[in-house]
């Protein structure tokens, strides 16, 4: 679903974002992308979702090139950054209907999806309120609804559990597992290693712009915790 081949990105000031990065995330995978601050996670994610250009390598999403066919990639990819940035003058319903219209989701499909996911995250009674009145956690739930409503093939998530209460976090984990069981793929950045250890079947560790470990969670962990492996890498 997601293939990154020999990706390199150097910024204008000469700082290397990532160097010769190779990884793949297949349908059915939940892949944790972990590393210290400044290791290249955000650079990689921004290249994948098309908000940052890169000099070398290629990124393919369901065999579509991010560079050569960006619109095809955007149609099948949903991205949630670490800080949900939404139109705060809209109500929750207006925002979700706007997103649905952009991606040409029928009224019947959007209404069904909004109802389902809003109930799952306990946001039903707040959708008529302006987003500027929402807490960080409520905004996070709103963008999650917008992402899953679209039925993408690839989800790219940057710290998706930040701001969510325990019940909402549990709901997200359940929905993520359902998503990949139905053929989707998830690539997500996180510092919460105990959650990643339980949730993910793949892991990629990055440091100083270079991948230092990657593989199945079972093989990478062996008889240790993910935290131990990460701290000793």
Buried (B, 14 or more C-beta within 10 A) or exposed (E): BBBBBEBBBBEEEEEBBBBEBEBBBEBBBBBBBBBEEEBBBBBBBBBBBBEBEBEBBBBBBBEBEBBEBBEBBBBBBBBBBBEBEBEEEBBBBBBBBEBBEEBEBEEEBBBEBBEBBBEBBBBBEBBEBBBEEBEEBBBBBBBBBBBBBBBBBBBBBBBBBBBBEEEBBEBBBEBBEEBBEEEBBBBBBBBBBEBBBEBBBBBBBBBEBBBEBBEEBEEBBEEEEBBEBBEEE
